[in-house]
């Protein structure tokens, strides 16, 4: 019995040692697992500096998972799974729709910080035919900018452009129609210079010679012609014909007699001028003043510049809108023009 008791005690001690050993191993593996898990989590949610900048749009109703999937595809974050975990471990917040500037490899913390702060980039859309004042109104909607501040920068600061006449600060027509993305802390000068640069790029693509003459006109005069085309023609398929009418009238010579220039000189951007308006003398009243107006009257598109550079061949002197879709009918004689105007009147287009 005594030997049996000793044997039993030895077995208990062995079992106890084995239990302690196994327990220790399990604890060790658990610590290793937790450490490995934490290291994996830290690695998957971390970021690094130097990635190129991206514009991310958060849409109304976006979920964190849906946004995370897009961010992973763009390589802003490494894993949508760990992004979801990061969001859950940190205080949730409301996703505000808008544009956000992020960078490739930003990582979860940086992304969350950016999203919490709200949209940090804003879309500026300049539509063909807009005037400088209309563009300034659009800029005024961007946080950190005002319409008045934008216009003041246009008229007082110095910019680089192949179109600017020496000593001139008039940027009408020099700010290219396009969609721009503006940061709240981006200066008016930066925004304006980018738009001016885009005009030079678009004009070059349209074939305008920036350091010479085209159609016997300076680059700036060509831009003026393009701005008239933009405001006088209602559909792009008529742009080249309207450009030809301009050149034909200048060659006669004949006053351009464009309602759009009269309205511009009066600070108006739409409607039809009255008889009193037509008799009001301004440098832009092309019924009373011969030649081109002194500046562009709007921001011309690529298509309008292309038409100014490459006018359609033809003898036309007159045109009038004769179709509900905005298309024009062109004529050579004033009698033909009167007949076309009668057709337009019958259709309620005059």
MITI-436735 format. One record per residue (C-alpha): residue number from 1; y, x, z. Coordinates in nm, 4 decimals. Each point is the difference from the previous one (the first is absolute). Example, Ala and Ser with C-alpha at 12.3 -4.5 7.8 and 13.67 -1.06 7.14 Angstrom:
BEGIN
<atom i="1" v="-0.4500" u="1.2300" w="0.7800"/>
<atom i="2" v="0.3440" u="0.1370" w="-0.0660"/>
***
This chain:
BEGIN
<atom i="1" v="0.0000" u="0.0000" w="0.0000"/>
<atom i="2" v="0.2365" u="0.2818" w="0.0900"/>
<atom i="3" v="-0.0634" u="0.1723" w="-0.3342"/>
<atom i="4" v="0.0535" u="-0.3297" w="-0.1837"/>
<atom i="5" v="0.3338" u="-0.0480" w="0.1762"/>
<atom i="6" v="0.1084" u="0.3523" w="-0.0914"/>
<atom i="7" v="-0.1021" u="-0.0615" w="-0.3622"/>
<atom i="8" v="0.1930" u="-0.3264" w="-0.0037"/>
<atom i="9" v="0.3124" u="0.1683" w="0.1385"/>
<atom i="10" v="-0.0224" u="0.2749" w="-0.2625"/>
<atom i="11" v="-0.0286" u="-0.2613" w="-0.2753"/>
<atom i="12" v="0.3041" u="-0.1835" w="0.1358"/>
<atom i="13" v="0.2002" u="0.3190" w="0.0047"/>
<atom i="14" v="-0.1039" u="0.0765" w="-0.3599"/>
<atom i="15" v="0.0918" u="-0.3522" w="-0.1127"/>
<atom i="16" v="0.3316" u="0.0297" w="0.1789"/>
<atom i="17" v="0.0734" u="0.3313" w="-0.1710"/>
<atom i="18" v="-0.0998" u="-0.1447" w="-0.3371"/>
<atom i="19" v="0.2235" u="-0.3036" w="0.0633"/>
<atom i="20" v="0.2915" u="0.2209" w="0.0945"/>
<atom i="21" v="-0.0596" u="0.2132" w="-0.3069"/>
<atom i="22" v="-0.0261" u="-0.2994" w="-0.2347"/>
<atom i="23" v="0.3047" u="-0.1575" w="0.1591"/>
<atom i="24" v="0.1908" u="0.3230" w="-0.0406"/>
<atom i="25" v="-0.1020" u="0.0218" w="-0.3639"/>
<atom i="26" v="0.1112" u="-0.3592" w="-0.0593"/>
<atom i="27" v="0.3308" u="0.0624" w="0.1715"/>
<atom i="28" v="0.0465" u="0.3144" w="-0.2060"/>
<atom i="29" v="-0.0820" u="-0.1839" w="-0.3219"/>
<atom i="30" v="0.2356" u="-0.2792" w="0.0999"/>
<atom i="31" v="0.2813" u="0.2446" w="0.0631"/>
<atom i="32" v="-0.0727" u="0.1725" w="-0.3284"/>
<atom i="33" v="-0.0100" u="-0.3374" w="-0.1730"/>
<atom i="34" v="0.3255" u="-0.1126" w="0.1545"/>
<atom i="35" v="0.1620" u="0.3327" w="-0.0782"/>
<atom i="36" v="-0.1286" u="-0.0117" w="-0.3551"/>
<atom i="37" v="0.1126" u="-0.3602" w="-0.0355"/>
<atom i="38" v="0.3436" u="0.0832" w="0.1305"/>
<atom i="39" v="0.0264" u="0.3008" w="-0.2292"/>
<atom i="40" v="-0.1067" u="-0.2162" w="-0.2943"/>
<atom i="41" v="0.2548" u="-0.2653" w="0.0967"/>
<atom i="42" v="0.2738" u="0.2595" w="0.0425"/>
<atom i="43" v="-0.0842" u="0.1573" w="-0.3348"/>
<atom i="44" v="-0.0168" u="-0.3295" w="-0.1873"/>
<atom i="45" v="0.3319" u="-0.1268" w="0.1363"/>
<atom i="46" v="0.1940" u="0.3256" w="-0.0246"/>
<atom i="47" v="0.2421" u="0.0944" w="-0.2759"/>
<atom i="48" v="0.1710" u="0.3017" w="-0.1446"/>
<atom i="49" v="0.3451" u="0.0737" w="-0.1352"/>
<atom i="50" v="0.0853" u="0.0773" w="-0.3603"/>
<atom i="51" v="-0.1591" u="-0.2865" w="-0.1900"/>
<atom i="52" v="0.1968" u="-0.1455" w="-0.2890"/>
<atom i="53" v="0.2044" u="-0.3131" w="0.0631"/>
<atom i="54" v="-0.1201" u="-0.3485" w="-0.0883"/>
<atom i="55" v="0.1610" u="-0.3430" w="0.0081"/>
<atom i="56" v="-0.2257" u="-0.2533" w="0.1722"/>
<atom i="57" v="0.0751" u="-0.3713" w="-0.0201"/>
<atom i="58" v="-0.1116" u="-0.2264" w="0.2820"/>
<atom i="59" v="-0.0340" u="-0.3560" w="-0.1236"/>
<atom i="60" v="0.0474" u="-0.3188" w="0.1967"/>
<atom i="61" v="-0.3295" u="-0.0888" w="0.1669"/>
<atom i="62" v="-0.1438" u="0.3524" w="-0.0250"/>
<atom i="63" v="-0.2614" u="0.0879" w="0.2635"/>
<atom i="64" v="-0.0396" u="0.3419" w="0.1590"/>
<atom i="65" v="-0.3462" u="0.0299" w="-0.1566"/>
<atom i="66" v="0.1263" u="-0.0910" w="-0.3461"/>
<atom i="67" v="0.2904" u="0.2422" w="0.0302"/>
<atom i="68" v="-0.2343" u="0.2656" w="0.1399"/>
<atom i="69" v="-0.2262" u="-0.0329" w="-0.3036"/>
<atom i="70" v="0.2948" u="0.0663" w="-0.2323"/>
<atom i="71" v="0.1214" u="0.2904" w="0.2146"/>
<atom i="72" v="-0.3459" u="0.1576" w="-0.0051"/>
<atom i="73" v="-0.0173" u="-0.0255" w="-0.3811"/>
<atom i="74" v="0.3402" u="0.1687" w="-0.0204"/>
<atom i="75" v="-0.1211" u="0.2671" w="0.2460"/>
<atom i="76" v="0.2778" u="-0.0753" w="0.2472"/>
<atom i="77" v="-0.2705" u="-0.0478" w="0.2659"/>
<atom i="78" v="-0.3562" u="0.1277" w="0.0065"/>
<atom i="79" v="-0.1971" u="-0.3045" w="0.1112"/>
<atom i="80" v="0.0760" u="-0.3714" w="0.0123"/>
<atom i="81" v="-0.2659" u="-0.0321" w="0.2758"/>
<atom i="82" v="0.1736" u="0.2473" w="0.2286"/>
<atom i="83" v="0.3381" u="-0.1461" w="-0.0992"/>
<atom i="84" v="-0.1220" u="-0.3381" w="0.1300"/>
<atom i="85" v="-0.1224" u="0.1675" w="0.3204"/>
<atom i="86" v="0.3332" u="0.1780" w="0.0411"/>
<atom i="87" v="0.1869" u="-0.3287" w="-0.0401"/>
<atom i="88" v="-0.2247" u="-0.1681" w="0.2606"/>
<atom i="89" v="0.0407" u="0.2847" w="0.2481"/>
<atom i="90" v="0.3777" u="-0.0146" w="-0.0320"/>
<atom i="91" v="0.2263" u="-0.2956" w="0.0479"/>
<atom i="92" v="-0.0114" u="-0.2312" w="-0.2994"/>
<atom i="93" v="0.3220" u="-0.0916" w="-0.1762"/>
<atom i="94" v="0.1138" u="-0.2269" w="-0.2805"/>
<atom i="95" v="-0.0167" u="0.1379" w="-0.3531"/>
<atom i="96" v="0.3380" u="-0.0564" w="-0.1622"/>
<atom i="97" v="-0.0035" u="-0.0487" w="-0.3789"/>
<atom i="98" v="0.1933" u="0.2586" w="-0.1961"/>
<atom i="99" v="-0.0059" u="0.3535" w="-0.1377"/>
<atom i="100" v="-0.0996" u="0.3009" w="0.2061"/>
<atom i="101" v="0.0237" u="0.3689" w="-0.0803"/>
<atom i="102" v="-0.3177" u="0.1841" w="0.1020"/>
<atom i="103" v="-0.1700" u="0.3217" w="-0.0970"/>
<atom i="104" v="-0.3502" u="0.0979" w="-0.1032"/>
<atom i="105" v="-0.1955" u="0.1148" w="0.3109"/>
<atom i="106" v="0.2529" u="-0.1542" w="0.2396"/>
<atom i="107" v="-0.2739" u="-0.1090" w="0.2392"/>
<atom i="108" v="-0.0281" u="-0.3113" w="0.2150"/>
<atom i="109" v="0.2623" u="0.0797" w="0.2641"/>
<atom i="110" v="0.2717" u="0.0776" w="-0.2547"/>
<atom i="111" v="-0.0887" u="-0.3130" w="-0.2009"/>
<atom i="112" v="0.0112" u="-0.2213" w="0.3084"/>
<atom i="113" v="0.3354" u="0.1484" w="0.1055"/>
<atom i="114" v="0.1421" u="-0.0706" w="-0.3468"/>
<atom i="115" v="-0.1370" u="-0.3550" w="-0.0083"/>
<atom i="116" v="0.1305" u="-0.0801" w="0.3493"/>
<atom i="117" v="0.3519" u="0.1038" w="-0.1015"/>
<atom i="118" v="0.0039" u="-0.2461" w="-0.2920"/>
<atom i="119" v="0.0751" u="0.0522" w="-0.3710"/>
<atom i="120" v="0.1646" u="0.3361" w="-0.0667"/>
<atom i="121" v="0.0478" u="-0.0194" w="-0.3764"/>
<atom i="122" v="0.1727" u="-0.2640" w="-0.2107"/>
<atom i="123" v="-0.0323" u="-0.1066" w="-0.3610"/>
<atom i="124" v="0.3150" u="0.0032" w="-0.2128"/>
<atom i="125" v="-0.0339" u="-0.1747" w="-0.3341"/>
<atom i="126" v="0.2715" u="0.0453" w="-0.2602"/>
<atom i="127" v="-0.0325" u="-0.2554" w="-0.2789"/>
<atom i="128" v="0.1203" u="0.0840" w="-0.3532"/>
<atom i="129" v="0.3501" u="-0.1362" w="-0.0539"/>
<atom i="130" v="0.1075" u="0.0335" w="0.3630"/>
<atom i="131" v="0.3515" u="0.1247" w="0.0692"/>
<atom i="132" v="0.0872" u="0.2623" w="0.2577"/>
<atom i="133" v="0.1176" u="-0.2719" w="0.2400"/>
<atom i="134" v="-0.3271" u="-0.1883" w="-0.0369"/>
<atom i="135" v="-0.1989" u="0.3173" w="0.0678"/>
<atom i="136" v="0.2154" u="0.0648" w="0.3072"/>
<atom i="137" v="-0.0854" u="-0.3483" w="0.1273"/>
<atom i="138" v="-0.3704" u="0.0839" w="-0.0281"/>
<atom i="139" v="0.0509" u="0.3294" w="0.1844"/>
<atom i="140" v="0.1825" u="-0.1867" w="0.2766"/>
<atom i="141" v="-0.3277" u="-0.1722" w="0.0942"/>
<atom i="142" v="-0.1576" u="0.3336" w="0.0956"/>
<atom i="143" v="0.0260" u="0.0940" w="0.3710"/>
<atom i="144" v="0.2405" u="0.2882" w="0.0481"/>
<atom i="145" v="0.1943" u="-0.0823" w="-0.3163"/>
<atom i="146" v="0.2910" u="-0.2262" w="-0.0903"/>
<atom i="147" v="0.1350" u="-0.1198" w="-0.3319"/>
<atom i="148" v="0.3470" u="0.1343" w="0.0826"/>
<atom i="149" v="-0.1368" u="0.3406" w="0.1015"/>
<atom i="150" v="-0.2028" u="0.0202" w="-0.3190"/>
<atom i="151" v="0.2998" u="-0.0829" w="-0.2206"/>
<atom i="152" v="0.2190" u="0.2462" w="0.1876"/>
<atom i="153" v="-0.2564" u="0.2754" w="-0.0583"/>
<atom i="154" v="-0.0108" u="-0.0897" w="-0.3698"/>
<atom i="155" v="0.3771" u="0.0308" w="-0.0366"/>
<atom i="156" v="0.0735" u="0.2988" w="0.2239"/>
<atom i="157" v="-0.2988" u="0.2342" w="-0.0032"/>
<atom i="158" v="-0.0974" u="0.2504" w="-0.2671"/>
<atom i="159" v="-0.3148" u="-0.0511" w="-0.2063"/>
<atom i="160" v="-0.1744" u="0.1881" w="-0.2770"/>
<atom i="161" v="-0.0483" u="-0.1905" w="-0.3251"/>
<atom i="162" v="0.0148" u="0.0859" w="-0.3719"/>
<atom i="163" v="0.1844" u="-0.3302" w="-0.0497"/>
<atom i="164" v="0.2854" u="0.0503" w="0.2442"/>
<atom i="165" v="0.3308" u="0.0802" w="-0.1636"/>
<atom i="166" v="0.1753" u="0.2902" w="0.1721"/>
<atom i="167" v="0.1924" u="-0.1268" w="0.3013"/>
<atom i="168" v="-0.1484" u="-0.3506" w="-0.0228"/>
<atom i="169" v="-0.1592" u="-0.1726" w="0.2980"/>
<atom i="170" v="-0.0901" u="-0.3212" w="-0.1828"/>
<atom i="171" v="-0.3760" u="-0.0411" w="0.0242"/>
<atom i="172" v="-0.0214" u="-0.3390" w="-0.1691"/>
<atom i="173" v="-0.3042" u="0.0010" w="-0.2271"/>
<atom i="174" v="-0.1224" u="0.3354" w="0.1306"/>
<atom i="175" v="-0.2393" u="-0.1376" w="0.2623"/>
<atom i="176" v="-0.3275" u="-0.0643" w="-0.1773"/>
<atom i="177" v="-0.1862" u="-0.3307" w="0.0352"/>
<atom i="178" v="-0.3216" u="0.0709" w="0.1860"/>
<atom i="179" v="-0.1735" u="-0.0512" w="0.3331"/>
<atom i="180" v="0.0909" u="0.2570" w="0.2628"/>
<atom i="181" v="-0.1319" u="0.0551" w="0.3520"/>
<atom i="182" v="0.2685" u="0.0821" w="0.2520"/>
<atom i="183" v="-0.0268" u="0.1273" w="0.3569"/>
<atom i="184" v="0.2461" u="-0.1332" w="0.2604"/>
<atom i="185" v="0.1311" u="0.3523" w="0.0674"/>
<atom i="186" v="0.0289" u="0.0905" w="-0.3691"/>
<atom i="187" v="0.3650" u="0.0566" w="-0.0917"/>
<atom i="188" v="0.1848" u="-0.2017" w="-0.2616"/>
<atom i="189" v="0.0539" u="0.3233" w="-0.1916"/>
<atom i="190" v="-0.3756" u="0.0619" w="-0.0188"/>
<atom i="191" v="-0.0702" u="-0.3534" w="-0.1200"/>
<atom i="192" v="0.2785" u="0.0080" w="-0.2607"/>
<atom i="193" v="-0.0957" u="0.3426" w="-0.1357"/>
<atom i="194" v="-0.3617" u="-0.1104" w="-0.0375"/>
<atom i="195" v="0.1132" u="-0.3007" w="-0.2043"/>
<atom i="196" v="0.2288" u="0.2165" w="-0.2133"/>
<atom i="197" v="-0.2847" u="0.2451" w="-0.0631"/>
<atom i="198" v="-0.2221" u="-0.2894" w="-0.1066"/>
<atom i="199" v="0.2612" u="-0.1082" w="-0.2556"/>
<atom i="200" v="-0.0069" u="0.3455" w="-0.1572"/>
<atom i="201" v="-0.3810" u="-0.0058" w="-0.0049"/>
<atom i="202" v="-0.0160" u="-0.3451" w="-0.1600"/>
<atom i="203" v="0.2737" u="0.0824" w="-0.2535"/>
<atom i="204" v="-0.1791" u="0.3183" w="-0.1035"/>
<atom i="205" v="-0.3245" u="-0.1935" w="-0.0429"/>
<atom i="206" v="0.1878" u="-0.2482" w="-0.2210"/>
<atom i="207" v="0.1124" u="0.2876" w="-0.2236"/>
<atom i="208" v="0.3623" u="0.0263" w="0.1115"/>
<atom i="209" v="0.1407" u="0.3506" w="-0.0424"/>
<atom i="210" v="0.1547" u="0.0879" w="0.3346"/>
<atom i="211" v="0.1766" u="0.3094" w="-0.1335"/>
<atom i="212" v="0.1100" u="-0.1218" w="-0.3406"/>
<atom i="213" v="0.0943" u="-0.3080" w="-0.1973"/>
<atom i="214" v="-0.2134" u="-0.2941" w="-0.1078"/>
<atom i="215" v="0.1218" u="-0.2427" w="-0.2671"/>
<atom i="216" v="0.3276" u="0.2000" w="0.0083"/>
<atom i="217" v="0.0512" u="-0.0985" w="0.3649"/>
<atom i="218" v="-0.0051" u="0.2038" w="0.3196"/>
<atom i="219" v="-0.2862" u="-0.0572" w="0.2464"/>
<atom i="220" v="0.2371" u="-0.1993" w="0.2231"/>
<atom i="221" v="0.1107" u="-0.2195" w="-0.2907"/>
<atom i="222" v="-0.3630" u="-0.0612" w="-0.0893"/>
<atom i="223" v="-0.0562" u="-0.1159" w="0.3565"/>
<atom i="224" v="0.2948" u="-0.2388" w="-0.0399"/>
<atom i="225" v="-0.1599" u="-0.1413" w="-0.3163"/>
<atom i="226" v="-0.3319" u="-0.0390" w="0.1822"/>
<atom i="227" v="0.1703" u="-0.1900" w="0.2818"/>
<atom i="228" v="0.1565" u="-0.2398" w="-0.2533"/>
<atom i="229" v="-0.3386" u="-0.0526" w="-0.1641"/>
<atom i="230" v="-0.1481" u="-0.0725" w="0.3416"/>
<atom i="231" v="0.2546" u="-0.2725" w="0.0754"/>
<atom i="232" v="0.0403" u="-0.1499" w="-0.3484"/>
<atom i="233" v="-0.3629" u="-0.0275" w="-0.1140"/>
<atom i="234" v="-0.2162" u="-0.2429" w="0.1941"/>
<atom i="235" v="-0.3421" u="0.1206" w="-0.1164"/>
<atom i="236" v="-0.1160" u="0.3576" w="-0.0716"/>
<atom i="237" v="-0.1033" u="-0.0758" w="-0.3585"/>
<atom i="238" v="0.3692" u="-0.0492" w="-0.0847"/>
<atom i="239" v="0.1251" u="0.3185" w="0.1684"/>
<atom i="240" v="-0.0077" u="0.2208" w="-0.3097"/>
<atom i="241" v="0.1790" u="-0.2626" w="-0.2137"/>
<atom i="242" v="0.2754" u="-0.0487" w="0.2587"/>
<atom i="243" v="0.0428" u="0.3778" w="0.0095"/>
<atom i="244" v="0.0434" u="-0.0026" w="-0.3772"/>
<atom i="245" v="0.2661" u="-0.2729" w="0.0256"/>
<atom i="246" v="0.1914" u="0.2220" w="0.2443"/>
<atom i="247" v="-0.0091" u="0.2981" w="-0.2352"/>
<atom i="248" v="0.0893" u="-0.2161" w="-0.3001"/>
<atom i="249" v="0.3032" u="-0.1482" w="0.1760"/>
<atom i="250" v="0.1170" u="0.3425" w="0.1138"/>
<atom i="251" v="-0.0322" u="0.1282" w="-0.3571"/>
<atom i="252" v="0.2066" u="-0.2774" w="-0.1645"/>
<atom i="253" v="0.1977" u="0.0408" w="0.2394"/>
<atom i="254" v="-0.0117" u="-0.3366" w="0.1783"/>
<atom i="255" v="0.0462" u="-0.0916" w="0.3638"/>
<atom i="256" v="-0.3341" u="-0.0495" w="0.1721"/>
<atom i="257" v="0.1059" u="-0.3400" w="0.1410"/>
<atom i="258" v="-0.2736" u="-0.0154" w="0.2633"/>
<atom i="259" v="0.0200" u="-0.2589" w="0.2759"/>
<atom i="260" v="-0.1998" u="0.2303" w="0.2291"/>
<atom i="261" v="0.2748" u="0.2636" w="0.0012"/>
<atom i="262" v="0.2718" u="-0.2578" w="0.0676"/>
<atom i="263" v="-0.1959" u="-0.1347" w="0.2974"/>
<atom i="264" v="-0.0635" u="0.3507" w="0.1315"/>
<atom i="265" v="0.3705" u="0.0794" w="-0.0128"/>
<atom i="266" v="0.0626" u="-0.3094" w="0.2137"/>
<atom i="267" v="-0.2661" u="0.0955" w="0.2535"/>
<atom i="268" v="-0.2421" u="-0.2687" w="-0.1202"/>
<atom i="269" v="-0.3651" u="0.0424" w="-0.0980"/>
<atom i="270" v="-0.0931" u="-0.3348" w="-0.1520"/>
<atom i="271" v="0.1182" u="-0.3162" w="-0.1690"/>
<atom i="272" v="0.2325" u="-0.0313" w="-0.2968"/>
<atom i="273" v="0.3621" u="0.1140" w="-0.0067"/>
<atom i="274" v="0.2724" u="-0.2616" w="-0.0295"/>
<atom i="275" v="0.2833" u="0.0186" w="-0.2524"/>
<atom i="276" v="0.2169" u="0.1258" w="0.2850"/>
<atom i="277" v="-0.2590" u="0.2707" w="0.0749"/>
<atom i="278" v="-0.0034" u="0.1069" w="-0.3648"/>
<atom i="279" v="0.3772" u="0.0376" w="0.0058"/>
<atom i="280" v="-0.0002" u="0.2020" w="0.3235"/>
<atom i="281" v="0.0628" u="0.3661" w="-0.0780"/>
<atom i="282" v="-0.2336" u="0.2516" w="0.1626"/>
<atom i="283" v="-0.1375" u="0.3289" w="-0.1379"/>
<atom i="284" v="-0.3291" u="-0.1884" w="-0.0468"/>
<atom i="285" v="0.1332" u="-0.2910" w="-0.2055"/>
<atom i="286" v="-0.1543" u="0.0923" w="-0.3347"/>
<atom i="287" v="0.1682" u="-0.2975" w="-0.1649"/>
<atom i="288" v="0.3340" u="0.1707" w="0.0604"/>
<atom i="289" v="-0.0950" u="0.3697" w="0.0219"/>
<atom i="290" v="-0.1701" u="0.1831" w="-0.2856"/>
<atom i="291" v="-0.2945" u="0.2356" w="0.0334"/>
<atom i="292" v="-0.2481" u="0.0308" w="0.2827"/>
<atom i="293" v="0.0943" u="-0.0951" w="0.3560"/>
<atom i="294" v="0.0904" u="0.2999" w="0.2192"/>
<atom i="295" v="-0.3274" u="-0.0046" w="0.1974"/>
<atom i="296" v="-0.3411" u="-0.1646" w="-0.0104"/>
<atom i="297" v="0.0012" u="-0.3564" w="0.1304"/>
<atom i="298" v="-0.3529" u="-0.0041" w="0.1424"/>
<atom i="299" v="-0.3079" u="0.2097" w="0.0690"/>
<atom i="300" v="-0.1890" u="0.0209" w="-0.3324"/>
<atom i="301" v="-0.3781" u="0.0042" w="-0.0183"/>
<atom i="302" v="-0.2145" u="0.2423" w="-0.1962"/>
<atom i="303" v="-0.0355" u="-0.2632" w="-0.2748"/>
<atom i="304" v="0.3769" u="-0.0445" w="-0.0261"/>
<atom i="305" v="0.0607" u="0.3769" w="-0.0181"/>
<atom i="306" v="-0.2759" u="0.0311" w="-0.2597"/>
<atom i="307" v="0.1701" u="-0.2705" w="-0.2089"/>
<atom i="308" v="0.3381" u="0.1731" w="0.0309"/>
<atom i="309" v="-0.1542" u="0.3254" w="-0.1203"/>
<atom i="310" v="-0.2037" u="-0.1681" w="-0.2760"/>
<atom i="311" v="0.1924" u="-0.3067" w="-0.1243"/>
<atom i="312" v="-0.1759" u="-0.2208" w="-0.2530"/>
<atom i="313" v="0.1166" u="0.0456" w="-0.3597"/>
<atom i="314" v="0.2021" u="-0.2969" w="-0.1199"/>
<atom i="315" v="0.3446" u="-0.1269" w="-0.1047"/>
<atom i="316" v="0.0451" u="-0.2523" w="0.2823"/>
<atom i="317" v="0.3394" u="-0.0560" w="0.1543"/>
<atom i="318" v="-0.0617" u="-0.3165" w="0.2021"/>
<atom i="319" v="-0.2705" u="-0.1536" w="0.2179"/>
<atom i="320" v="-0.0479" u="-0.3097" w="0.2137"/>
<atom i="321" v="-0.2795" u="-0.1385" w="0.2149"/>
<atom i="322" v="-0.1813" u="-0.2700" w="-0.1985"/>
<atom i="323" v="-0.3268" u="-0.0374" w="0.1889"/>
<atom i="324" v="-0.0899" u="-0.1172" w="0.3483"/>
<atom i="325" v="-0.1948" u="0.3229" w="0.0544"/>
<atom i="326" v="0.3248" u="0.1967" w="-0.0383"/>
<atom i="327" v="-0.0565" u="0.1409" w="-0.3464"/>
<atom i="328" v="0.3070" u="0.0617" w="-0.2157"/>
<atom i="329" v="0.0755" u="-0.0777" w="-0.3627"/>
<atom i="330" v="0.1906" u="0.2772" w="-0.1798"/>
<atom i="331" v="0.2385" u="-0.0403" w="-0.2911"/>
<atom i="332" v="0.2270" u="0.2017" w="-0.2278"/>
<atom i="333" v="0.2863" u="-0.2398" w="-0.0677"/>
<atom i="334" v="0.2142" u="-0.2048" w="0.2348"/>
<atom i="335" v="-0.0937" u="-0.3154" w="-0.1939"/>
<atom i="336" v="-0.3670" u="0.0659" w="0.0738"/>
<atom i="337" v="0.0888" u="0.0575" w="0.3650"/>
<atom i="338" v="0.1808" u="-0.3356" w="0.0173"/>
<atom i="339" v="-0.3052" u="-0.1732" w="-0.1477"/>
<atom i="340" v="-0.2273" u="0.1682" w="0.2544"/>
<atom i="341" v="0.2358" u="-0.0953" w="0.2813"/>
<atom i="342" v="-0.0221" u="-0.3627" w="-0.1151"/>
<atom i="343" v="-0.3798" u="0.0214" w="0.0190"/>
<atom i="344" v="0.0248" u="0.1480" w="0.3485"/>
<atom i="345" v="0.2390" u="-0.2789" w="0.1060"/>
<atom i="346" v="-0.2422" u="-0.2661" w="-0.1276"/>
<atom i="347" v="-0.2684" u="0.1545" w="0.2208"/>
<atom i="348" v="0.2323" u="0.0120" w="0.2984"/>
<atom i="349" v="0.0063" u="0.3792" w="-0.0012"/>
<atom i="350" v="0.3731" u="0.0522" w="-0.0576"/>
***
